[in-house]
Amino acid sequence: MQDNIFEQFRQAGEDLVRLGLTSSHGGNMSIRHQGRILITTHFAMMGRLVPGDVLEIPLREEPDRITSDASHDAPLHQLIYKFTPAVAVVHAHPAHAVALSLKHEVIAPQDLEGSVFLREIPVVTTLEEASRVPQVLQTHVAMMVRGHGSYAVGRTLVEALAYTSALGLSCEVAYLASRLGEPTGEP
């Protein structure tokens, strides 16, 4: 793997943890590269990735034939690449987004950035995860799996990270706004 490609993974993983978008060993990332997938390993420490934490797997091989140390989400990443034009996928666990996914079928960002970049954030149930995530990501740049985490796609890891960050902020704003209650008209 080229050093500049690993550096993209390293920086995106560091940013995911630094921004509080996932736990130290949570989430995963991948890119479509030269007819294959480069993906983080299962239980990689996202904020401190080393070159061995990024593996190359087949793009088209049957998901159940992958026996490497790749993320357990590798089959889902394959499906996303099969059914979308995505070049990068970031899966994270933004806390406010996970919380809101427990109560909503669709999360509608209330902040300007979220409403422009994300429009809406569909939520699918865990049972629907494998079959619906690629379908939803055909028309959305990010989505949630109820009580689990987000998936965002982009042309680069930086772009998928940007959508993940916007999703996290939008959900935090929506949560905080819901805690304010109804306006009273008083200062």
Buried (B, 14 or more C-beta within 10 A) or exposed (E): EEEEBBEBBBBBBBBBBEBBBBBEEBBBBBBBBEEBBBBBBBBBBBBEBEEEBBBBBBBEBEBEEBEEBBBEBBBBBBBBBEEBEBBBBBBBBBBBBBBBBEEBEEBEBBBEBBBEBBBBBBBBEEEBBBEBBBBBBEEBBBBBBBEBBBBBBBEEBBBBBBBBBBBBBBBBBBBEEEEEEEEEEEE
